[in-house]
Amino acid sequence: MPSSCPICEQPIPTTVAHCTVCGFPTALAIEGLRSRDGAETEAVALGEPDEAAPPRARPVPPPVTPEAELCAAISRDLRTKLDFVRQLGRGVPDVTSELCQAALIEAEGRVSEALEILRGAQGRLDEQTEELLRRRLDAIEERRDVLQKTGVTFALDDDLLALSEALEAGRREDAGTLLLAAERRIAQFESDWRGLQGLLAQIESLRSEAADLNVPLGEISGELEGIRDRLAAPRLTEEALDGVAQQAAQTLMLLHEAIPTSLEEELGRHETTLNRYPDDHEASAVARRLHVEASRHLKKGRLSEAVASVRDLRRQIELLESSAVTAPAPTEGPAPPVATPETEAETLDRLLKKARSLAGRVRTLPPDSDTARDAAMQIREATEMLRAHRLREADLVLTRLMRMLAYEAPRS
């Protein structure tokens, strides 16, 4: 790579694409030197050699004309503006081809023609840059309006006003800096708002389901009203939106604490009701299955599914109770024999046999299923209770497990 420009003979660094004085492309510098050296060699060959003649002096380059100086100034201005518009990212204008064309034409000595090309490129670059900035400003305003239609007003008016004023004053570089900052702000706000909308959707869904089941919400209703009031602010900043998101997350956590507690209490009451019916009672089979499903969903934290199962369970319990009221009274007959109460040893032996039988049933389930894992945990829980002689609690756990397994198909 040559170290001087073949046109103006000024030093040129190897890292630049054009001469900083005349704008000649660096990539063509070698060809320019060859052409110049060839012309000098041909001139010497045509002349008469004279050994006594003094050494030939290096030709002095002609003075730079005002047009050439203007070409160099415009070229520098264009390169500076190109560096600026490339920072804007997408859809930026480009006049690199005009710069190269002007450099080649100027190297041929047609400086006026090169100057005309550079002036045209300069005007086109300024015009397209301003159009780009205005389009991007319009896009930001549209995104702000979309946010407002979805229920939140982003505090971006001051930024957009400063951007518009910079454009009107022709300060394109300042406008570009303001534009990039505004785009970053609104992109982050949109992302945070989408996340908050997801939280609010979960809250509203759980609140509606809890209301259907008459689950007491306590302070949660007040938290929801506070969230709505904060979102209705006329100028919401990123920090304010983050505060609302934290409040929404706390409200969702309160719902996840309040709903399971209420559902567990209701499932306990329904279990007491179902225990009044024998295990082979066909009319209560659907209710038992729903009770198992609701308990399983609740353990897994699937609140929406648990609420739906409890809602169906309520209807089945109501049907059972209404059918029990309308059923005819049994005809009088011989009194059933009075059962002899079990001793503690007999109860323990019966429950141990029941636990072993259920453990064998658990081994027939698919090992990776949720039912198998839940059943194994309940077997261990019942075993610990039996070891501690908590026989009544162990009997309830084993009975609950037996009903759950009644609706599971064994492993094939």
C-alpha positions as CSV (number, residue, x, y, z in Angstrom):
1,M,0.0,0.0,0.0
2,P,1.6,3.4,-1.0
3,S,2.1,6.0,1.7
4,S,1.3,9.0,-0.4
5,C,-1.6,10.0,-2.7
6,P,-0.8,9.9,-6.4
7,I,-3.0,12.9,-7.0
8,C,-1.9,15.5,-4.4
9,E,1.1,13.6,-3.0
10,Q,-0.1,14.1,0.5
11,P,0.6,11.3,3.1
12,I,-2.4,8.9,3.4
13,P,-2.8,6.3,6.3
14,T,-3.4,2.7,5.3
15,T,-6.5,2.6,7.4
16,V,-8.6,5.2,5.5
17,A,-10.6,4.6,2.4
18,H,-10.0,8.0,0.8
19,C,-7.4,10.7,0.7
20,T,-8.2,13.2,3.4
21,V,-7.2,16.1,1.1
22,C,-8.5,15.3,-2.4
23,G,-10.8,12.3,-1.6
24,F,-9.0,9.9,-4.0
25,P,-9.8,6.2,-3.2
26,T,-6.9,4.5,-1.3
27,A,-7.6,1.2,-3.2
28,L,-6.7,2.9,-6.5
29,A,-3.5,4.5,-5.3
30,I,-1.2,1.8,-6.6
31,E,-2.7,2.1,-10.1
32,G,-2.3,5.8,-10.0
33,L,1.4,5.6,-9.0
34,R,2.0,3.1,-11.8
35,S,0.3,5.3,-14.4
36,R,2.4,8.3,-13.2
37,D,5.7,6.4,-13.1
38,G,5.0,5.0,-16.6
39,A,4.4,8.5,-18.0
40,E,7.7,9.7,-16.5
41,T,9.6,6.7,-17.8
42,E,8.2,7.3,-21.3
43,A,9.1,11.0,-21.2
44,V,12.7,10.1,-20.3
45,A,12.9,7.5,-23.1
46,L,11.9,10.1,-25.7
47,G,14.5,12.6,-24.6
48,E,18.3,12.5,-25.4
49,P,20.3,11.0,-22.5
50,D,22.9,13.4,-21.2
51,E,25.4,12.0,-18.7
52,A,26.6,15.4,-17.8
53,A,23.2,16.8,-17.2
54,P,22.3,17.6,-13.6
55,P,19.8,15.3,-11.9
56,R,16.3,16.0,-12.7
57,A,14.4,17.9,-10.1
58,R,11.1,16.4,-8.7
59,P,8.2,18.2,-10.3
60,V,6.4,20.6,-8.1
61,P,2.7,19.8,-7.8
62,P,0.4,22.5,-9.1
63,P,-1.3,24.6,-6.4
64,V,-4.6,23.3,-5.1
65,T,-7.5,25.2,-6.8
66,P,-10.4,26.5,-4.8
67,E,-12.7,23.9,-6.5
68,A,-10.4,21.1,-5.3
69,E,-10.4,22.5,-1.8
70,L,-14.2,22.6,-1.9
71,C,-14.3,19.0,-3.1
72,A,-12.1,17.9,-0.3
73,A,-14.3,19.8,2.3
74,I,-17.5,18.3,0.9
75,S,-16.0,14.8,0.9
76,R,-15.0,15.2,4.6
77,D,-18.5,16.5,5.4
78,L,-20.1,13.6,3.7
79,R,-18.0,11.0,5.4
80,T,-18.8,12.5,8.8
81,K,-22.5,12.5,8.0
82,L,-22.3,8.9,6.8
83,D,-20.7,7.9,10.1
84,F,-23.6,9.6,11.9
85,V,-26.5,8.1,9.9
86,R,-25.1,4.6,10.2
87,Q,-25.6,4.8,13.9
88,L,-29.3,5.1,13.2
89,G,-29.4,1.4,12.2
90,R,-32.1,0.5,9.7
91,G,-33.0,2.2,6.4
92,V,-30.2,4.7,6.4
93,P,-29.2,6.5,3.1
94,D,-25.8,5.9,1.5
95,V,-23.7,8.1,-0.9
96,T,-20.6,6.0,-1.0
97,S,-20.9,5.3,-4.7
98,E,-21.1,9.1,-5.4
99,L,-17.9,9.7,-3.3
100,C,-16.0,7.1,-5.3
101,Q,-17.3,8.4,-8.6
102,A,-16.3,12.0,-7.7
103,A,-12.8,10.9,-6.6
104,L,-12.2,9.1,-10.0
105,I,-13.5,12.0,-12.0
106,E,-11.4,14.5,-10.0
107,A,-8.3,12.3,-10.6
108,E,-8.9,12.7,-14.3
109,G,-8.8,16.5,-13.9
110,R,-12.5,17.2,-14.2
111,V,-12.7,18.9,-10.9
112,S,-15.9,20.9,-11.7
113,E,-17.8,17.8,-12.6
114,A,-16.6,16.0,-9.4
115,L,-17.7,19.1,-7.4
116,E,-21.2,18.9,-9.0
117,I,-21.5,15.2,-8.1
118,L,-20.4,15.9,-4.5
119,R,-22.9,18.7,-4.1
120,G,-25.7,16.6,-5.4
121,A,-24.8,13.8,-3.0
122,Q,-24.6,16.2,-0.1
123,G,-28.1,17.5,-0.8
124,R,-29.5,14.0,-1.3
125,L,-28.0,12.8,2.0
126,D,-29.3,15.7,4.0
127,E,-32.8,15.3,2.5
128,Q,-33.0,11.6,3.0
129,T,-31.6,11.8,6.5
130,E,-34.3,14.3,7.5
131,E,-37.0,12.1,5.9
132,L,-35.7,9.1,7.9
133,L,-35.7,11.0,11.2
134,R,-39.2,12.2,10.6
135,R,-40.5,8.7,9.7
136,R,-38.9,7.3,12.8
137,L,-40.5,10.1,14.9
138,D,-43.9,9.3,13.5
139,A,-43.4,5.6,14.3
140,I,-42.6,6.5,17.9
141,E,-45.7,8.6,18.2
142,E,-47.8,5.8,16.8
143,R,-46.4,3.4,19.3
144,R,-47.1,5.9,22.1
145,D,-50.7,6.1,20.9
146,V,-51.1,2.3,20.9
147,L,-49.9,2.2,24.5
148,Q,-52.5,4.8,25.4
149,K,-55.2,2.7,23.8
150,T,-54.2,-0.3,25.8
151,G,-54.7,1.6,29.1
152,V,-51.4,3.3,29.9
153,T,-50.0,6.8,29.1
154,F,-46.2,6.8,28.7
155,A,-44.4,10.1,29.8
156,L,-42.6,10.6,26.5
157,D,-44.1,13.9,25.3
158,D,-41.0,16.0,26.5
159,D,-38.6,13.8,24.5
160,L,-40.7,13.9,21.4
161,L,-41.0,17.7,21.6
162,A,-37.3,18.1,21.9
163,L,-36.8,15.8,18.9
164,S,-39.3,17.8,16.8
165,E,-37.6,21.1,17.7
166,A,-34.2,19.7,16.7
167,L,-35.5,18.6,13.4
168,E,-37.2,22.0,12.7
169,A,-33.9,23.7,13.5
170,G,-32.0,21.5,11.2
171,R,-29.8,20.0,14.0
172,R,-29.9,16.5,12.5
173,E,-27.2,15.0,14.7
174,D,-28.9,16.2,17.9
175,A,-32.2,14.9,16.5
176,G,-30.6,11.5,15.8
177,T,-29.2,11.2,19.4
178,L,-32.7,12.1,20.8
179,L,-34.4,9.7,18.5
180,L,-32.2,6.7,19.5
181,A,-32.8,7.5,23.2
182,A,-36.6,7.8,22.7
183,E,-36.7,4.5,20.8
184,R,-34.8,2.7,23.6
185,R,-37.1,4.1,26.2
186,I,-40.3,3.2,24.5
187,A,-39.0,-0.3,23.6
188,Q,-38.2,-1.0,27.2
189,F,-41.6,0.4,28.4
190,E,-43.5,-1.7,25.9
191,S,-41.6,-4.8,27.1
192,D,-42.4,-4.0,30.8
193,W,-46.0,-3.2,30.0
194,R,-46.5,-6.6,28.2
195,G,-45.1,-8.3,31.3
196,L,-47.4,-6.4,33.6
197,Q,-50.4,-7.1,31.4
198,G,-49.7,-10.8,31.8
199,L,-49.6,-10.4,35.6
200,L,-52.9,-8.5,35.5
201,A,-54.5,-11.1,33.4
202,Q,-53.6,-13.8,35.9
203,I,-54.8,-11.7,38.8
204,E,-58.2,-11.0,37.1
205,S,-58.7,-14.6,36.2
206,L,-58.0,-15.9,39.7
207,R,-60.0,-13.1,41.3
208,S,-63.0,-13.9,39.1
209,E,-62.7,-17.6,39.9
210,A,-62.4,-16.9,43.6
211,A,-65.5,-14.7,43.4
212,D,-67.4,-17.5,41.8
213,L,-66.5,-19.7,44.7
214,N,-67.2,-17.0,47.3
215,V,-63.6,-17.1,48.4
216,P,-62.9,-14.2,50.8
217,L,-60.3,-11.9,49.2
218,G,-59.9,-9.5,52.1
219,E,-57.2,-6.8,51.3
220,I,-56.7,-8.2,47.8
221,S,-59.7,-6.2,46.4
222,G,-58.1,-3.0,47.7
223,E,-54.8,-3.9,46.1
224,L,-56.5,-4.3,42.7
225,E,-58.1,-0.8,43.0
226,G,-54.7,0.7,43.9
227,I,-53.1,-0.9,40.8
228,R,-55.9,0.5,38.6
229,D,-55.5,4.0,40.1
230,R,-51.7,4.0,39.5
231,L,-52.1,2.9,35.9
232,A,-54.6,5.7,35.3
233,A,-51.9,8.4,35.9
234,P,-51.6,10.9,33.0
235,R,-47.8,10.6,32.7
236,L,-46.4,7.2,33.7
237,T,-42.7,6.8,33.8
238,E,-40.6,3.6,33.7
239,E,-40.0,3.8,37.5
240,A,-43.7,4.2,38.2
241,L,-44.5,1.2,35.9
242,D,-41.9,-0.9,37.7
243,G,-43.6,0.0,41.0
244,V,-47.0,-1.1,39.7
245,A,-45.4,-4.4,38.5
246,Q,-44.1,-5.0,42.0
247,Q,-47.4,-4.3,43.5
248,A,-49.2,-6.6,41.0
249,A,-46.7,-9.4,41.7
250,Q,-47.4,-9.0,45.5
251,T,-51.2,-9.1,44.8
252,L,-50.8,-12.3,42.7
253,M,-48.8,-13.8,45.6
254,L,-51.6,-12.9,48.0
255,L,-54.1,-14.6,45.7
256,H,-52.0,-17.7,45.6
257,E,-52.0,-17.8,49.4
258,A,-55.7,-17.0,49.9
259,I,-57.3,-19.3,47.4
260,P,-55.5,-22.6,48.3
261,T,-56.4,-22.1,52.0
262,S,-60.0,-21.6,51.2
263,L,-60.1,-24.6,48.8
264,E,-58.4,-26.9,51.3
265,E,-61.1,-26.0,53.9
266,E,-63.9,-26.7,51.4
267,L,-62.3,-30.0,50.2
268,G,-62.2,-31.1,53.9
269,R,-65.9,-30.4,54.3
270,H,-66.7,-32.2,51.1
271,E,-64.6,-35.2,52.2
272,T,-66.6,-35.4,55.4
273,T,-69.8,-35.4,53.3
274,L,-68.5,-38.1,51.0
275,N,-67.3,-40.3,53.9
276,R,-71.0,-40.8,54.8
277,Y,-71.4,-42.8,51.7
278,P,-70.0,-46.3,51.3
279,D,-67.1,-46.8,48.9
280,D,-69.3,-48.8,46.5
281,H,-71.9,-46.1,46.4
282,E,-72.3,-45.5,42.6
283,A,-74.0,-42.0,42.9
284,S,-71.0,-40.6,44.7
285,A,-68.4,-42.0,42.3
286,V,-68.3,-38.8,40.2
287,A,-68.0,-36.6,43.2
288,R,-65.1,-38.7,44.6
289,R,-63.3,-38.5,41.4
290,L,-63.7,-34.7,41.3
291,H,-62.5,-34.5,44.9
292,V,-59.3,-36.4,43.9
293,E,-58.7,-34.2,40.9
294,A,-59.2,-31.0,42.9
295,S,-56.8,-32.2,45.6
296,R,-54.2,-33.1,43.0
297,H,-54.4,-29.8,41.2
298,L,-54.2,-28.0,44.5
299,K,-51.0,-29.8,45.5
300,K,-49.4,-29.0,42.1
301,G,-50.3,-25.3,42.4
302,R,-52.6,-25.4,39.4
303,L,-55.1,-23.0,40.9
304,S,-57.3,-22.5,37.9
305,E,-57.8,-26.3,37.4
306,A,-58.4,-26.7,41.1
307,V,-61.1,-24.0,41.1
308,A,-62.8,-25.6,38.1
309,S,-62.7,-29.1,39.8
310,V,-64.1,-27.6,43.1
311,R,-66.9,-25.9,41.2
312,D,-67.9,-29.2,39.5
313,L,-67.6,-31.0,42.9
314,R,-70.0,-28.5,44.5
315,R,-72.6,-29.4,41.9
316,Q,-72.2,-33.1,42.4
317,I,-72.4,-32.7,46.2
318,E,-75.6,-30.7,45.8
319,L,-77.1,-33.5,43.5
320,L,-76.1,-36.1,46.1
321,E,-77.7,-34.2,48.9
322,S,-80.9,-33.5,47.0
323,S,-81.2,-37.1,45.9
324,A,-80.7,-38.2,49.5
325,V,-83.5,-35.9,50.7
326,T,-86.0,-37.2,48.0
327,A,-85.0,-40.9,48.4
328,P,-87.8,-43.0,50.1
329,A,-87.3,-44.0,53.6
330,P,-86.1,-47.5,54.1
331,T,-88.8,-50.1,55.1
332,E,-88.7,-51.3,58.6
333,G,-86.9,-54.6,59.1
334,P,-84.8,-56.3,61.6
335,A,-82.2,-54.1,63.2
336,P,-78.7,-54.6,61.9
337,P,-76.3,-56.2,64.3
338,V,-74.3,-53.8,66.4
339,A,-70.6,-53.8,65.4
340,T,-68.1,-54.6,68.1
341,P,-65.6,-51.8,68.5
342,E,-62.1,-52.6,67.3
343,T,-59.2,-52.7,69.7
344,E,-56.1,-50.6,68.9
345,A,-54.2,-53.7,68.0
346,E,-56.9,-54.8,65.6
347,T,-57.1,-51.3,64.0
348,L,-53.4,-51.2,63.6
349,D,-53.3,-54.6,61.9
350,R,-56.2,-53.7,59.6
351,L,-54.5,-50.4,58.6
352,L,-51.1,-52.1,58.0
353,K,-52.8,-54.6,55.7
354,K,-54.6,-51.8,53.9
355,A,-51.3,-49.9,53.5
356,R,-49.5,-53.0,52.1
357,S,-52.4,-53.6,49.7
358,L,-52.3,-50.0,48.5
359,A,-48.5,-50.1,48.1
360,G,-48.9,-53.1,45.8
361,R,-51.4,-51.1,43.8
362,V,-49.1,-48.1,43.5
363,R,-46.4,-50.4,42.0
364,T,-48.7,-51.1,39.1
365,L,-48.8,-47.4,38.1
366,P,-46.5,-45.9,35.5
367,P,-43.4,-44.9,37.6
368,D,-43.0,-41.5,36.1
369,S,-46.6,-40.4,36.5
370,D,-47.8,-37.7,39.0
371,T,-50.2,-40.2,40.5
372,A,-47.4,-42.6,41.3
373,R,-45.3,-39.9,43.0
374,D,-48.3,-38.6,45.0
375,A,-49.3,-42.1,46.1
376,A,-45.8,-42.9,47.2
377,M,-45.7,-39.8,49.3
378,Q,-49.1,-40.6,50.9
379,I,-47.9,-44.2,51.7
380,R,-44.9,-42.8,53.5
381,E,-47.0,-40.3,55.3
382,A,-49.5,-43.0,56.5
383,T,-46.6,-45.3,57.5
384,E,-45.2,-42.5,59.7
385,M,-48.6,-42.0,61.3
386,L,-49.0,-45.7,62.0
387,R,-45.5,-45.8,63.6
388,A,-46.6,-42.9,65.8
389,H,-50.0,-44.6,66.6
390,R,-51.9,-41.8,65.0
391,L,-54.4,-44.4,63.7
392,R,-57.4,-42.1,62.9
393,E,-55.2,-39.8,60.8
394,A,-53.5,-42.7,59.0
395,D,-56.9,-44.2,58.2
396,L,-58.0,-40.9,56.6
397,V,-54.9,-40.7,54.5
398,L,-55.2,-44.4,53.3
399,T,-58.9,-44.0,52.6
400,R,-58.1,-40.9,50.5
401,L,-55.4,-42.7,48.7
402,M,-57.7,-45.7,48.0
403,R,-60.2,-43.4,46.4
404,M,-57.6,-41.7,44.3
405,L,-56.2,-45.0,43.0
406,A,-59.7,-46.2,42.2
407,Y,-59.7,-43.8,39.1
408,E,-56.2,-44.7,37.9
409,A,-55.6,-47.3,35.3
410,P,-52.7,-49.7,36.1
411,R,-49.6,-50.0,34.0
412,S,-50.0,-52.3,31.1
